[in-house]
């Protein structure tokens, strides 16, 4: 007989779902420090609908989006959902997961009970008008991020996902290694190979901001795999050495420079002269690392306000700055002269579509790309993991938390 609640690591027979589960929950009254915002609670197990599967979560990845959820800014995710009619007054985060298909809904044809999968965080309405007219699902007005904009993410014993979100778990990986990579790897893959004609070609110099971070560590490997020359920007020599072990040609320590921040008014000649001196010094350092006087054809951006002016200045003529975030702020100043006269491209890029997620997962399954798991924590340490991210004290690479699995266990 199925019990109402099972302890972590335990579960009812395959195909059955309990009524309740343990979850790491954020509530509005706890918004603030991530270490304090997450608390383990018992909540109802979500119901499976048509085209959906119930996943027994074995491990979950840790991403910056749930730092924002814990802070309650820049978006109060609970309030946003309640304005759209949601009843629950809490948030269960987690946008990456590895797990076992435990139950299936009506119309599911590509998955079976017991399948071991990893998930892509992107969700969309496959019947949306723009998708039916041929739009990439990631650009659809219906697109949302599972475990951030949508509730009941992977920081729980069970979660419900759409069938199209699931991809075969790489057999060579432990549960935690499989859980840590998808959001960052698929994002980096789309940035580097999703924007024709600006895809990485053999010999292309590529500047990678945050090279030791989740997106950056995967991007370095992908650039090398494609024959490009990755140069990482990092915050310490220790992180720089880590990037070189992954295949970076070299690294630039951003702490050696102080011209970061918003672009000065072009009419302020003195301020512009100081900024120009700083950005040119940064460019010379790039040449030194590269070993020749060439500009990056592609700049992989996500740091935003502090760095976009430098990225646009440094990018090669007819090159591309491709941006997937704004960690330091959202006001990305651009001197339009560099944009139009040098015919550069500033491209937004958000997560990935199913094909891109499939392709990068194949590269990881084949051992071409390492998921860069750097730290594994327990379920009760989810708040601590996000606090490390918030304080920029997390280790290089990607982090994961164990949910239903033991450390190091394979599927």
N, C-alpha and C positions, 0 to 999 in steps of 0.2 A: 504494500500500500504506500502510495506517495505521501511523504510528509509535507507539512506546510513550509518548513524551513530546514535547510541543510547547512552544515558548517562549511567554511571555505575549504576547497579541495574535494568535497564530497558532492554528490548529485543524485537525483532519482534515476531510474532506468532510462536508457536512451529512448527518446521519443516522448518522454513525459516531462512536464514542467511543474515545479513547486509553485505555491501561491505567493511566497515571499522570498526575499533574497537580501544578502548583505550588499551595501553599496557605499561608496565614499561620496558624501553629499555636501554640496554648498548651499547655504541658505542666505538670503539677503541680510539678515541680522548679523551674520558673521563676515560680511564683505570686509576685506582688508588684507592683512598679511596672509599669504597662501598657507603658511604653516598652521594658522589658526582657522582658516576658512573651511577646510575639509574635515569632515567628521564621519566615522562609520556609523551607519544607521541601517535599520531594517525597513525595506519598502516593498511594494507590490512588484511582482515580475510583470513586465509589459507583455501585452497580448500580441500574438502573431497574426498578421493580416495576409490577404492575398499577395503573392509574389514576394513574401518575406520569409526569413528563417530566424529561429531562435538559436543564438550562439551561446554555448557555454564558454565563457571567457577564461582562457588559460593564462594569458599575460596581456598587459596593455602598455602602449607607448606613452611617453610624456612629451607634450608639446607646449609651446608658449601660449597657445590660445586659452588654455585653462589657467594660466597666470592671470590673464585679463578677466576670465570668468570669476576667479577668486577675489580680485580687486573690485569687481563691479563696474569697471570702466576699461576702455572707453565705451563699452556697451554693457548695460545691465541685462543679461541674457534672460533672467527670470521675468523681469518686467516686460521685455520685448515680446516674449512668448505669450504672456497673459493678455497683452493688448490684442493679440491675434486669436484669443479665445481659449488658450490652454488653461487647465484647472490647477495643475501642480504648482506649488510655491517653492520649489527647490530645483537644483540643477545637479545632474549626474554627468560629469565630464568624461573625457577620454575619447580621442579621435582615431587612435591606432589600436589594433588588437590582433591577437592570434587566438584561435579557438576551434571548437568542435561543433559542427552542425547538430543541434540537439532535437530540433523539431522543425517541420516545414509547413508553410501555408499553402493554400490552394493556388495552383498554377505554377508552382516551382518545378522546373524540369531539368535544370542543369546541376542541381545539388542533391545529395542523398544524406540520410542520417549517418553520422559518424565521419563525414568528410572533414578533413583538417584544412583550415583556411586562414588567410589574412584578409584584412578589409581595407578598402579605400574609403576615406572619410567623406568624399563627395556624395551628396544625395540630390536627386532631381526628379521631376515628374516626367516620366517617359511619354506621357500624353500631352505635355505642354505644347502650345501652338508653335512657339519658336523652334522647339526641337523637331516637331513634325515638318517644319519648313526647312530643316537641314542644319540648324545651329549646332555647334559643338555644345554638348550638355553643360560644360563648365561655364559657358557664357549665358545659359538660360536664366530667365528671370525667376525660375523655380528652384535654382540651385541653392543649396544650403550645406553647411558643414555639420556632419554628424558629431555629436558630443560637444558641440559648442552652440551653434545656432539652434540645432535640434537637441532635445533632451535624451536621457537614458543612454549615455555613452558607455564606454568600455570599462569604467571604474566601478564595476559591479560583477556579481557572479554570472549574471545572464544579461544579454542585450539582444535587441531585435534589429536586424539590418535587412536591406533590400537584397534580393538575390544577386543583382548586378554589381553589388559592392564587394563580392567575395571572389578571391583568387586562391589557387592552390598554394598551400604553405610549402615553401622550399624544404625538401626533406632533410637537407643537411643541417638545418638550423634548429637550435633549441627553441622552445616556445618564446622565451624572452627576446632572443635575437630576431625571431620572425615578427614579433610585435612592435619592434622599435623603429622600423625603417620606412614604412610606406608613405607617410605624410611628407617626410623630408625627401625621400628618394624620388617619388613621383613628381613632386614639385620641381626638384632640380632637373629631372629629365625633361619635363615640359619646357622649362626655361631654356635649356640648351639645344633641344631638338624639335621644339614645337612651333617655331616662328620663322618659317621659310621667308627669304633665302638666308636668314641669319641663323644657321645651324653650324655647329662646330665642324670645321674641316681640318684635315691634317696640316699642321704647322701654324694654326691660328693661336695667337696669344689670347688668353682669357684671364681676366682679373676676377678673383673670387673673394668678395667681402665675407668676413666671418668664416674663414676657411676651416677652422676647427669646430664649428658648430654643426648642427644636424644637417642642414642643407648643404653647407660648404664642404663637409667631409665627403659627401656623396658626389658633389659636383666635381671635385678634384679628380676622383676616380673615373667619372664619366668622360671628362675632357681628355684624360690620358688615353682611355680606351678608344676614343675617336681620333686620336693622333694629334690633339691640340696640346698647347703648352700652358698649364695652369700656374698662375701666380697667386698666392694666398695673401690676404690681409688679416692680421691677427692682433691680439692684445698683449702677447708675451712671446719671448723666444721659445719657451717650452711648448706653447701651442704651435709655433712655427715649425719646430722640429717634428711635431706630430704630423703636420701637413706634408712635410717632405717625405715622411715614411709612407704616406698614402700616394705619393707620386707628384707632388707639387715641384715645380722647377726651383722654387725658392719662396721666400715670404717677405712681407713688409710689416714691421711692427708699427701700428698706427700711433702708438704712444711716443714715437719719435717726431711727431708732427703736431701742430696746434692750430691749424687753420680750419678746423671742423666747425660746422654749424651753418646757419643760413647765409646765403650769398649777400655781401654788402650791396648797398645801392650803387649802381654803376656810376652815378653822379658824384659819389664820394671817392675822389681820386686817391686819397691817402689810404682809406680802408681797402679799396680795390687793389692798390699796390701791395699791401701786406698780404692779402689773400692770394694774389697772383704769385707772389714769391713763395708762399707755402705750397701751392698746388704744383708749381713747376718743380720744386724740390721733391715732392712726392713722385712726379713723373720721372725725374732723373733716377730715383731709387728703383722705379719699375724697370727702366732700361738696364740698370746695373744687375738686377736679378735675372732679367731675361737674357742678358749678354749681347744685346743689340738694340739699336734705336728704332724700335717699332712700338706702336700703340696697340692696346688690346682691341681686337675686332669685336669681342663680346665682353661686357661687364655684367657679372651676376650680382645683382643688388637685392638687399632686403633691409638694410640699415636705415635708409630713408633720409630724413631731414639733415643729419650731420654730414652725409657723404654724397648725396645726389649731385651737388654742384661739382665736386671733384670727379665723379664718375662721368658726367657729361663732358667736362673739359678734357679728360684723359682719353675717352673713347676715340677710336680711329675714325677718320672720314668714312662715311657710309657704313659705320659700325652700329652696334645696338647696345643700349643699356636696358637690361630686362629685369624688372622689379617685381618681387613677390611679397613685399611687406614694407613696414615703416617703423622699425623697432625704436628709433630715436626720435620719431615724430613724423607728422604727415605733411608738413609744408616743404615740399621738395622744390627749391628754387632752381631755375634754369636760366642761364644767359641764352636767350633765343638766338643770338648770333651764331653760337656753336651748333645749335640745332638745325637752323635752316641753311646757313652758308656752307656748313660742312656736311650737310645732308645726313645727319645722324638720326637714329631712331630711339625713342623712349617708349618701351613696350611694357604694359602691365601683364602679369602672368599669375594665374590663381589655381593652385592645386593641379589636377590632371584629369584627363578623361580615361575611360576604361582601357582603351588601346595602349596608352602611355603607361598606365599602371601595370598592365600585363607585360609589356616589353621590359620595363625596369625590373620586374619580379623575375623574369626569365634570366636576366643578367646576374641577378643575385643568386638564383638557384644554380646557375652554371659556375659560380665562384668568381666571375669577372669583377663583381663589385662586392665589397664587404659591407654589411649593414652598420658597422662601427658601433656596436654595443659597448658602452663604456662603463655603465653602472646599472646594477639591478637592485631594486629595493623591494621591501615587503609591502603588503596591502596597507598596513597602518602607516606607512611612510609616504603616502601619496602627497600629503601636504608638504612634507619636507622636500620631496623632489621638486615641487613647483617653487618652493622658497629658494632652492639652489639656483633655479633658472632666473627667478626674479632678481637675485643678488649677483648674478653673473659669477657664481662660484661653482657651477656645475662642471664636471669633467668634459674634456673634448669628446665629440661624438654624440651618440644618442643614448637616452636612458629608457629603462622599462621598469615596470612593477609586476610582481607576480600576483596572480589572482587565484586561479585554480591549479597552477602547476608548481612543481618543485624546481628549485634552481638547477639549471643545466639539463633538465629532462627533455628528451627529444619527443616528437610526436609518436 
